[in-house]
Amino acid sequence: MTRFSRRILLAGAVALALTPGAGRAAEPLKELRIDWATYNPVSLVLKQKGLLEKEFAKDGISITWVQSAGSNKALEFLNAGSIDFGSTAGSAALVARINGNPIKSIYVYSRPEWTALVTTKDSKIADVADLKGKRVAVTRGTDPHIFLVRALLGAGLSEKDITPVLLQHADGKTALIRGDVDAWAGLDPMMAQAEVEEGAKLFYRKADANTWGILNVREQFLKDYPDIVRRVLAVYEDARKYSLANYDDLKKTFISVTKLPDAVVDKQLKERTELTHSRIGAPQRESILAAGLALQQAGVVDAKVDVKATLDALIDDQVPLPTN
């Protein structure tokens, strides 16, 4: 080997060493961090039964559970690297990806009607047009927020025509009941609770504008630990199938966590939650894409953004799920 060749080889080795992640395997995983949320009933069963703990005990991998109070919080945690897996609405995940959050959507945990526009039982608000000039509680970066924007667009309005009051979901419900706001972009189970216990009215509903319940993973985590991701999804599938086949146990678990009464839980789980899907396919893609395009039309998403290309970058449907 000539001196010149040795220099080239050495330079190449130095460049490789300076490239982040190049030429090295990921460190052995010691901790798996995953969220649970009351808008993701399957996550409650997964946590309560310790299924992930059982799956990864032999590997010496501990499981850390973090509560997400809304899609916005799950996405914040994912972006900060404080969780590896997070539960969101599909539309919220898309907006986060547009805004640079490096996540991948890999699994469907529910098909919900978890949001509607809500007002008090005595309110004169009857349709979306009546929101003009009103105070509306909403949690930015969530499906209820996106639902509100789309509803306003359909009525020829925008967020400039209302006064958004930015609150986390539970606080939005409280503000509505107290009379601090005129309406609320609701989320179950708080929405169901307001409906059952306070007589709140769901004055605007559109089931197909609720985007799917999606499980997301940090993109780097998926690259570093693809087999771990596959195993997590296999356990998630077990929990989803169990929840689907054992409603009474699902309900019992849900009540033990939320302390909500039977009627409220039935309203969310029986009437407005479907657990028969797991793979991200054409229906999910179309629903999320429609939300993204509507947000672009409303001016929430920049006109220069290629929404479809971003959706394609967001979804990873190659992680295999059990077939039995």
C-alpha positions in Angstrom: 0.0 0.0 0.0 1.4 3.4 -0.9 1.8 6.3 1.5 -0.9 8.2 -0.5 -3.3 5.3 -0.2 -2.7 5.0 3.5 -3.5 8.7 3.9 -6.8 8.3 2.1 -7.7 5.3 4.2 -6.8 7.1 7.4 -8.8 10.2 6.4 -11.8 8.0 5.6 -11.6 6.3 9.0 -11.5 9.7 10.8 -14.5 10.9 8.8 -16.4 7.8 9.7 -15.5 8.2 13.4 -16.8 11.8 13.3 -20.1 10.9 11.8 -22.8 10.6 14.5 -24.0 7.0 14.8 -21.8 5.8 12.0 -20.2 2.4 12.2 -21.6 1.6 15.7 -24.5 -0.4 17.0 -27.0 1.2 19.4 -26.2 0.7 23.1 -28.1 -2.2 24.7 -31.5 -0.9 25.8 -32.0 -0.7 29.6 -35.2 1.2 29.8 -38.3 1.5 27.6 -40.4 4.6 28.1 -44.0 4.6 26.9 -47.1 6.7 27.6 -50.6 5.9 28.8 -53.6 8.1 28.2 -57.3 8.0 29.1 -58.0 8.7 25.4 -56.1 5.4 24.6 -58.0 2.7 26.5 -55.7 -0.1 25.2 -52.8 1.6 26.9 -54.6 1.3 30.3 -55.0 -2.5 29.8 -51.3 -2.8 28.7 -50.2 -0.9 31.8 -52.6 -2.6 34.3 -51.7 -6.1 33.2 -47.9 -5.5 33.1 -47.7 -7.0 29.7 -44.6 -5.1 28.6 -42.9 -5.8 31.9 -43.5 -9.5 31.3 -42.2 -9.4 27.7 -39.0 -7.5 28.5 -38.1 -8.9 32.0 -35.8 -11.6 30.5 -33.9 -8.8 28.7 -33.4 -6.8 31.8 -35.3 -3.9 30.3 -37.4 -1.8 32.7 -40.6 -0.1 31.6 -41.3 3.5 32.5 -44.9 4.8 32.1 -45.7 8.4 31.5 -49.2 9.9 31.4 -50.1 12.0 28.3 -52.9 14.5 29.0 -53.4 15.1 25.3 -51.7 14.6 21.9 -49.8 17.8 22.4 -48.2 16.5 25.6 -47.3 13.1 24.0 -45.7 14.9 21.1 -43.8 17.2 23.4 -42.5 14.2 25.3 -41.5 12.4 22.1 -39.7 15.5 20.7 -37.8 15.9 23.9 -36.8 12.3 24.0 -38.4 11.7 27.3 -40.6 8.9 26.0 -40.0 6.4 23.1 -43.7 5.6 22.3 -46.6 8.1 22.4 -50.3 8.1 21.8 -51.8 10.8 19.6 -54.4 11.5 17.0 -53.3 10.9 13.5 -53.8 14.6 12.5 -51.8 15.8 15.5 -48.9 13.5 14.6 -49.0 14.9 11.0 -48.8 18.5 12.1 -46.0 17.6 14.5 -44.0 16.0 11.7 -44.7 19.1 9.5 -43.2 21.2 12.3 -40.1 19.0 12.5 -40.9 16.5 15.2 -38.9 13.3 14.2 -41.6 10.7 14.8 -43.0 7.7 13.0 -46.6 6.6 13.1 -46.6 2.8 13.4 -49.9 1.4 14.8 -53.7 2.1 15.2 -55.0 1.7 18.8 -58.6 2.9 18.2 -61.1 4.5 15.8 -62.7 7.0 18.1 -65.3 9.7 18.0 -63.5 11.4 20.9 -64.1 15.0 20.0 -67.0 17.3 19.3 -67.9 20.9 19.9 -69.6 21.3 23.3 -71.6 23.9 25.1 -73.7 24.1 28.2 -77.2 22.8 28.5 -78.7 26.3 28.6 -76.6 27.8 25.9 -78.1 29.4 22.9 -75.3 28.2 20.7 -76.8 25.7 18.2 -74.3 25.5 15.3 -70.8 26.4 14.4 -71.7 29.8 12.9 -72.9 30.8 16.4 -69.3 30.7 17.7 -68.5 34.0 16.0 -67.2 36.3 18.6 -67.4 33.7 21.3 -64.7 32.3 23.7 -63.8 28.7 22.9 -61.6 26.5 25.1 -59.2 24.4 23.1 -55.9 22.5 23.4 -53.6 23.4 20.6 -51.9 20.6 18.7 -54.6 18.0 19.3 -57.4 16.4 17.3 -60.1 18.6 19.1 -58.1 21.7 18.0 -57.9 20.5 14.4 -61.6 19.4 14.5 -62.5 23.0 15.6 -60.4 24.6 12.8 -62.1 22.4 10.2 -65.6 23.1 11.7 -64.9 26.8 11.5 -63.7 26.5 7.9 -66.8 24.6 7.0 -68.9 27.5 8.4 -66.9 30.1 6.5 -65.1 31.2 9.7 -61.6 31.0 11.0 -59.9 31.1 14.4 -59.7 34.9 14.0 -63.5 35.0 14.3 -63.4 33.5 17.8 -61.4 34.0 21.0 -59.5 30.8 21.6 -58.8 30.1 25.3 -55.8 27.8 25.4 -56.3 25.2 28.1 -55.5 21.5 28.6 -58.5 19.3 27.9 -59.6 18.7 31.5 -59.3 22.5 32.3 -61.3 23.2 29.2 -64.2 21.2 30.5 -64.0 22.9 33.9 -63.9 26.3 32.2 -67.1 25.5 30.2 -69.0 24.3 33.2 -68.0 27.3 35.2 -69.1 29.6 32.4 -65.6 31.0 31.8 -66.0 30.1 28.1 -68.9 29.8 25.7 -67.9 26.5 24.1 -65.2 23.8 24.2 -63.5 21.6 21.7 -64.0 18.5 23.9 -62.2 15.3 24.4 -63.4 12.0 26.0 -63.6 11.0 28.7 -64.0 14.6 30.0 -66.5 15.3 27.2 -68.6 12.2 28.1 -68.4 13.3 31.8 -69.7 16.8 31.0 -72.5 15.3 28.9 -73.7 12.8 31.5 -73.1 14.7 34.7 -73.7 18.3 33.6 -76.1 18.0 30.7 -73.6 19.5 28.3 -74.6 19.6 24.6 -72.5 18.2 21.8 -73.8 20.8 19.3 -71.5 19.8 16.4 -70.5 16.3 15.7 -68.7 14.8 12.7 -67.4 11.3 13.3 -65.3 11.0 10.2 -63.4 14.3 11.0 -62.1 12.5 14.1 -58.7 11.1 13.0 -57.5 7.7 14.2 -55.8 6.9 17.5 -52.2 6.4 16.5 -49.2 5.1 18.3 -46.0 6.9 17.4 -42.3 6.1 18.0 -39.2 8.3 18.0 -37.6 7.9 14.6 -34.2 7.3 16.0 -35.5 4.7 18.4 -37.1 2.8 15.5 -33.7 2.9 13.6 -31.7 1.8 16.7 -34.1 -0.9 18.0 -36.3 -2.2 15.3 -36.8 -5.6 17.0 -37.8 -3.9 20.2 -40.4 -1.9 18.3 -41.7 -5.1 16.7 -42.1 -6.7 20.1 -43.8 -3.7 21.6 -46.4 -3.8 18.8 -46.9 -7.5 19.3 -47.7 -6.9 23.0 -49.9 -3.9 22.0 -51.8 -6.2 19.7 -52.4 -8.7 22.6 -53.8 -5.9 24.7 -56.0 -4.6 21.9 -57.5 -8.0 21.2 -58.0 -8.7 24.9 -59.8 -5.3 25.2 -62.0 -6.1 22.3 -63.0 -9.5 23.6 -63.4 -8.5 27.3 -65.4 -5.3 27.6 -66.2 -5.7 31.2 -62.5 -6.0 32.1 -61.6 -3.1 29.9 -64.3 -1.0 31.6 -63.2 -2.1 35.1 -59.6 -1.1 34.3 -60.7 2.2 32.9 -62.8 3.0 36.0 -60.0 2.0 38.3 -57.8 4.6 36.6 -60.2 7.4 35.9 -62.6 6.9 38.9 -65.5 7.8 36.5 -69.0 6.4 36.9 -70.3 3.6 34.7 -72.5 5.8 32.5 -69.6 8.1 31.6 -67.3 5.2 30.7 -70.0 3.4 28.7 -70.5 6.6 26.8 -66.9 6.7 25.7 -66.0 3.1 25.4 -69.3 1.6 24.1 -70.7 4.4 22.0 -67.6 6.3 20.7 -64.6 3.9 20.6 -63.9 1.1 18.1 -61.0 -1.2 18.7 -61.2 -3.4 15.6 -58.2 -1.9 13.7 -54.5 -2.1 14.2 -52.7 -1.5 10.9 -52.2 1.9 9.3 -53.7 1.5 5.8 -55.6 3.4 3.2 -58.5 4.6 5.4 -56.2 6.0 8.1 -53.9 7.6 5.5 -57.0 9.3 3.8 -58.4 10.5 7.1 -55.1 12.1 8.2 -54.4 13.5 4.7 -57.8 15.1 4.6 -57.2 16.8 8.0 -53.8 18.1 6.8 -55.2 19.5 3.6 -58.0 21.2 5.5 -55.5 22.8 7.9 -53.5 24.0 4.9 -56.7 25.5 3.4 -57.4 27.2 6.7 -53.9 28.7 6.7 -52.7 26.7 9.8 -50.3 24.7 7.6 -48.0 26.7 5.3 -49.1 26.6 1.6 -45.6 25.5 0.6 -45.7 22.2 2.6 -46.2 19.0 0.7 -48.7 17.5 3.0 -48.9 14.1 1.2 -45.1 13.7 1.2 -44.9 14.6 4.9 -47.6 12.0 5.6 -45.6 9.4 3.6 -42.5 10.3 5.7 -44.6 10.1 8.9 -46.1 6.6 8.5 -44.0 3.4 8.7 -46.3 0.5 8.0 -43.4 -2.0 7.6 -43.2 -3.1 11.2 -44.8 -6.6 11.2 -47.8 -7.3 13.3 -48.8 -10.8 14.5 -51.2 -12.5 12.0 -52.9 -14.9 14.4 
